[in-house]
Amino acid sequence: MPAHRVAFLVYDGVTLLDLAGPAEVFKEANRFGAGYRIALLSPSGADVTSSLGVRIAVDGAVTAQPAHDTFLVAGSDIYPRRRVTGDLADAARIPAAAAGRVASICTGAFVLAAAGLLDGKRATTHWQVAHELAARCPTCHVEPDAIYVRDGTTYTSAGVTAGIDLALALVEEDHGPGLARDVACALVVYMQRAGGQSQFSAPLRGSPPRSPALRTITDLVTANPGGDHSPGALAKHLNVSTRHLTRLFHDELATTPARYVESIRFDLARALLDQGHTATQAAALAGFPGYESLRRVFARKLSISPAAYRRRFGTARR
């Protein structure tokens, strides 16, 4: 079997797990018959230092290497906060032009975007900075809930460990589900995790409304999520019509009164599940009519059930 050349672009401040996680997937795949040849490249060919201070020895510079079958850009905490430098953008653009497929791990998507490689494409990155990626690359359709996204031969993945999910998908693409499953089992990871990355995101923290009247309503709901918060009941608190209240929510919060109440109850239910409450208890304490109502909201927002969420996030102890 001919070798499949995989190159990782690394640079000072790179997140070590963005490199180590996917690289381990390809290395493990070789134990089951794959032929990946892994190279670490930096913009200048000089060794780099990771965000942890660990020195990474590279195999050379991107310009000195032949075309690669798969070219991956690891992420860093640096570039969502700063503009990607020209030399780093060039270091991604040059090999990407000849690579069979191009991918980013986590915030490596910012490097691809700076190189013009995400223009007009679908992409994702860590949920915390997805809005920033969308602002920097207006022609890119950012999907903040995706674990990874494929658009043609361009792949992007969500935060940190999602690089492992992406690498497994690439291995499956090359060698089929059987070998990819063997790798996942050997690494003790999911072949495909349930739900999107919104299940890992922090609870909703929107800006407070500008209108004092609307702030009165949002404070009321937040203070007592389980109360009677039908649109009619909320409108009575302000002595306005339901239609006027709905217009206030639409203009300031881009949602409806019912959706706002649901989001507050949903956030409370997540917190209760994190604390160890059962799904039925969380539904009652958060103000949902019953478990089934909570289950439907979880399915719509996270693509998993409340019970599955509790098992996954309730505790790290077995």
C-alpha positions as CSV (number, residue, x, y, z in Angstrom):
1,M,0.0,0.0,0.0
2,P,1.5,3.4,-0.9
3,A,2.1,5.8,2.0
4,H,-0.5,8.4,2.7
5,R,1.4,11.6,3.5
6,V,-0.1,13.5,6.5
7,A,1.3,16.9,7.4
8,F,0.5,19.0,10.4
9,L,1.3,22.8,10.4
10,V,2.5,23.8,13.8
11,Y,3.8,27.2,15.1
12,D,4.7,28.9,18.4
13,G,1.7,28.8,20.8
14,V,0.0,25.8,19.1
15,T,-2.3,23.8,21.3
16,L,-0.5,20.5,22.0
17,L,-3.7,18.3,22.1
18,D,-4.8,19.7,18.7
19,L,-1.6,18.0,17.3
20,A,-1.3,15.0,19.6
21,G,-4.9,13.8,19.4
22,P,-5.3,13.5,15.6
23,A,-1.7,12.3,15.2
24,E,-2.3,9.4,17.6
25,V,-5.4,8.4,15.5
26,F,-3.2,8.2,12.4
27,K,-0.4,6.4,14.2
28,E,-2.8,3.9,15.7
29,A,-4.4,3.3,12.3
30,N,-1.0,2.2,11.1
31,R,-1.1,-0.7,13.7
32,F,-4.2,-2.0,11.8
33,G,-2.8,-1.8,8.3
34,A,-3.0,1.9,7.3
35,G,0.0,3.5,5.8
36,Y,0.1,7.1,7.1
37,R,3.4,8.9,7.1
38,I,3.2,11.8,9.5
39,A,5.3,15.0,9.2
40,L,5.3,18.1,11.4
41,L,6.0,21.4,9.5
42,S,6.5,24.9,10.7
43,P,6.4,28.2,8.6
44,S,10.2,28.6,8.7
45,G,11.3,25.0,9.4
46,A,12.4,26.0,12.9
47,D,11.2,24.0,16.0
48,V,8.3,25.6,17.8
49,T,7.0,25.8,21.4
50,S,3.5,24.7,22.3
51,S,1.1,26.6,24.5
52,L,2.3,24.4,27.4
53,G,5.9,25.3,26.8
54,V,6.7,21.9,25.3
55,R,9.2,22.1,22.5
56,I,8.1,20.4,19.3
57,A,10.7,19.2,16.8
58,V,9.5,19.7,13.3
59,D,10.5,17.8,10.1
60,G,11.0,21.0,8.0
61,A,9.3,24.0,6.5
62,V,6.1,23.9,4.5
63,T,7.8,25.3,1.4
64,A,10.5,22.5,1.4
65,Q,8.1,19.6,1.4
66,P,6.4,17.8,-1.5
67,A,2.6,17.7,-1.9
68,H,0.7,16.0,0.9
69,D,-2.4,13.8,0.7
70,T,-3.8,15.4,3.9
71,F,-2.7,18.8,5.3
72,L,-3.9,19.7,8.8
73,V,-3.6,23.0,10.7
74,A,-3.6,22.8,14.5
75,G,-5.2,25.5,16.6
76,S,-4.0,27.9,19.2
77,D,-5.5,30.3,21.8
78,I,-3.6,33.1,20.2
79,Y,-5.4,33.7,16.9
80,P,-9.0,34.2,18.0
81,R,-7.6,37.1,20.0
82,R,-5.2,38.4,17.3
83,R,-5.1,38.6,13.6
84,V,-3.3,35.7,11.9
85,T,0.1,36.8,10.7
86,G,0.9,36.9,7.0
87,D,3.7,34.3,7.2
88,L,1.4,31.8,9.0
89,A,-1.4,32.4,6.5
90,D,1.0,31.8,3.6
91,A,2.3,28.6,5.4
92,A,-1.2,27.2,5.2
93,R,-2.1,28.5,1.7
94,I,1.0,27.2,-0.1
95,P,0.7,23.4,0.8
96,A,-3.1,23.5,0.7
97,A,-3.0,24.3,-3.0
98,A,-1.4,21.0,-3.7
99,A,-2.9,18.8,-0.9
100,G,-5.5,16.2,-1.6
101,R,-7.5,17.5,1.4
102,V,-7.1,20.3,3.9
103,A,-8.3,20.3,7.5
104,S,-8.2,22.4,10.7
105,I,-8.4,21.4,14.3
106,C,-10.3,23.8,16.6
107,T,-9.1,27.4,16.1
108,G,-6.9,26.3,13.2
109,A,-9.9,27.4,11.2
110,F,-8.8,31.0,11.8
111,V,-5.6,30.2,9.9
112,L,-7.5,28.6,7.1
113,A,-9.8,31.7,7.0
114,A,-6.8,34.1,6.9
115,A,-5.4,32.1,4.0
116,G,-8.7,32.5,2.1
117,L,-9.3,28.7,2.3
118,L,-12.8,29.0,3.9
119,D,-14.2,31.6,1.5
120,G,-17.7,30.5,0.4
121,K,-17.4,27.3,2.4
122,R,-19.2,25.7,5.4
123,A,-17.0,25.4,8.5
124,T,-16.9,25.1,12.2
125,T,-14.6,25.9,15.1
126,H,-14.7,25.9,18.9
127,W,-18.2,27.1,20.0
128,Q,-16.7,29.9,22.1
129,V,-15.2,31.7,19.1
130,A,-17.6,30.6,16.3
131,H,-19.0,34.1,16.2
132,E,-15.5,35.6,15.8
133,L,-14.8,33.3,12.9
134,A,-18.0,34.3,11.2
135,A,-17.1,38.0,11.6
136,R,-13.6,37.5,10.2
137,C,-14.8,35.4,7.2
138,P,-18.2,36.8,6.2
139,T,-18.5,34.6,3.2
140,C,-18.0,31.4,5.3
141,H,-21.1,29.7,6.7
142,V,-20.1,28.9,10.2
143,E,-21.9,26.0,11.9
144,P,-21.3,26.5,15.6
145,D,-22.9,23.2,16.8
146,A,-21.0,20.8,14.4
147,I,-18.3,18.5,15.7
148,Y,-16.7,18.7,12.3
149,V,-17.7,19.9,8.9
150,R,-16.7,18.7,5.4
151,D,-17.1,21.0,2.4
152,G,-15.6,19.3,-0.6
153,T,-12.0,18.6,0.3
154,T,-11.9,21.1,3.1
155,Y,-12.6,19.9,6.7
156,T,-12.9,21.9,9.9
157,S,-13.4,20.6,13.4
158,A,-14.7,21.9,16.7
159,G,-12.8,22.4,20.0
160,V,-9.6,20.4,20.9
161,T,-10.7,16.8,21.2
162,A,-13.0,17.1,18.2
163,G,-9.8,16.8,16.2
164,I,-9.9,13.1,17.2
165,D,-13.4,12.8,15.8
166,L,-12.2,14.4,12.6
167,A,-9.2,12.2,12.3
168,L,-11.3,9.1,12.8
169,A,-13.6,10.3,10.0
170,L,-10.7,10.8,7.7
171,V,-9.4,7.3,8.5
172,E,-12.8,5.9,7.8
173,E,-12.9,7.7,4.5
174,D,-9.5,6.2,3.6
175,H,-9.9,2.6,5.0
176,G,-13.6,2.1,5.8
177,P,-15.6,1.9,9.1
178,G,-14.0,-1.4,10.3
179,L,-10.5,-0.1,10.6
180,A,-11.7,3.2,12.0
181,R,-13.7,1.3,14.6
182,D,-10.6,-0.7,15.6
183,V,-8.8,2.6,16.1
184,A,-11.6,4.1,18.2
185,C,-11.7,1.0,20.4
186,A,-8.0,1.0,20.9
187,L,-8.0,4.7,21.9
188,V,-11.2,4.1,24.1
189,V,-13.1,6.9,22.3
190,Y,-16.4,7.1,20.6
191,M,-16.5,6.2,16.9
192,Q,-19.1,8.9,16.6
193,R,-20.2,11.0,19.6
194,A,-23.9,11.8,20.0
195,G,-25.1,15.3,19.6
196,G,-23.3,18.5,18.6
197,Q,-20.9,20.7,20.5
198,S,-23.7,22.8,22.0
199,Q,-24.0,20.1,24.7
200,F,-20.6,21.2,25.9
201,S,-21.3,24.9,25.7
202,A,-21.9,27.2,28.7
203,P,-25.5,28.2,29.6
204,L,-27.1,31.1,27.7
205,R,-25.7,34.4,28.8
206,G,-27.3,37.1,26.6
207,S,-26.9,40.8,27.1
208,P,-29.6,42.4,29.4
209,P,-32.4,44.2,27.5
210,R,-32.0,47.9,27.0
211,S,-35.6,48.5,27.8
212,P,-36.4,48.8,31.6
213,A,-39.8,47.3,30.9
214,L,-38.4,44.2,29.2
215,R,-35.7,43.9,31.8
216,T,-38.4,43.7,34.4
217,I,-39.8,40.6,32.6
218,T,-36.5,38.9,32.0
219,D,-35.6,39.4,35.7
220,L,-39.0,38.0,36.7
221,V,-38.5,34.8,34.6
222,T,-34.9,34.3,35.7
223,A,-35.8,34.7,39.4
224,N,-38.7,32.1,39.2
225,P,-38.4,30.0,36.0
226,G,-41.2,27.7,37.2
227,G,-43.8,30.4,37.5
228,D,-46.7,31.2,35.2
229,H,-44.9,32.8,32.3
230,S,-47.3,32.5,29.5
231,P,-47.2,35.5,27.1
232,G,-50.5,36.7,28.4
233,A,-49.4,36.5,32.1
234,L,-46.1,38.3,31.3
235,A,-47.9,41.0,29.3
236,K,-50.2,41.7,32.3
237,H,-47.1,42.5,34.5
238,L,-46.3,45.4,32.2
239,N,-49.9,46.3,31.5
240,V,-49.4,45.9,27.7
241,S,-50.9,43.7,25.1
242,T,-49.4,40.3,24.2
243,R,-48.6,41.6,20.7
244,H,-46.6,44.6,22.1
245,L,-44.7,42.3,24.5
246,T,-43.9,40.0,21.6
247,R,-42.6,42.9,19.6
248,L,-40.3,44.0,22.4
249,F,-38.8,40.5,22.6
250,H,-38.4,40.4,18.9
251,D,-36.8,43.8,18.6
252,E,-34.4,43.5,21.6
253,L,-33.7,39.8,22.0
254,A,-34.6,38.4,18.6
255,T,-36.8,35.8,20.1
256,T,-40.3,35.3,21.4
257,P,-41.5,35.4,25.1
258,A,-42.2,31.6,25.0
259,R,-38.8,30.8,23.5
260,Y,-37.1,33.0,26.1
261,V,-38.8,31.3,29.0
262,E,-38.0,27.9,27.5
263,S,-34.3,28.9,27.2
264,I,-34.1,30.0,30.9
265,R,-35.8,26.7,32.0
266,F,-33.5,24.7,29.8
267,D,-30.4,26.3,31.3
268,L,-31.7,25.6,34.8
269,A,-32.5,22.0,33.9
270,R,-29.0,21.5,32.6
271,A,-27.5,22.9,35.8
272,L,-29.8,20.6,37.9
273,L,-28.7,17.6,35.8
274,D,-25.0,18.6,36.3
275,Q,-25.7,18.7,40.1
276,G,-27.0,15.1,40.0
277,H,-30.8,15.5,39.9
278,T,-32.7,13.0,37.8
279,A,-34.2,14.1,34.6
280,T,-37.7,14.0,36.1
281,Q,-36.6,16.1,39.0
282,A,-34.9,18.6,36.8
283,A,-38.0,19.0,34.6
284,A,-40.2,19.7,37.6
285,L,-37.8,22.1,39.4
286,A,-37.0,24.0,36.2
287,G,-40.7,24.6,35.5
288,F,-41.3,22.2,32.6
289,P,-44.8,20.6,32.5
290,G,-43.2,17.2,32.6
291,Y,-40.3,15.0,31.6
292,E,-41.5,14.7,28.0
293,S,-41.5,18.4,27.5
294,L,-37.9,18.6,28.7
295,R,-36.9,15.7,26.5
296,R,-38.3,17.4,23.4
297,V,-36.3,20.6,24.2
298,F,-33.1,18.6,24.8
299,A,-33.6,16.7,21.5
300,R,-34.1,20.0,19.6
301,K,-31.2,21.9,21.2
302,L,-28.6,19.2,21.9
303,S,-29.7,16.1,19.9
304,I,-29.5,13.9,23.1
305,S,-31.9,13.1,25.9
306,P,-31.7,14.6,29.4
307,A,-30.9,11.2,30.8
308,A,-28.0,10.8,28.4
309,Y,-26.8,14.3,29.2
310,R,-26.8,13.6,32.9
311,R,-24.8,10.4,32.4
312,R,-22.2,12.2,30.4
313,F,-21.8,15.4,32.5
314,G,-23.2,14.6,35.9
315,T,-19.9,13.4,37.4
316,A,-16.4,12.3,36.4
317,R,-16.5,9.4,38.9
318,R,-17.7,6.0,38.0
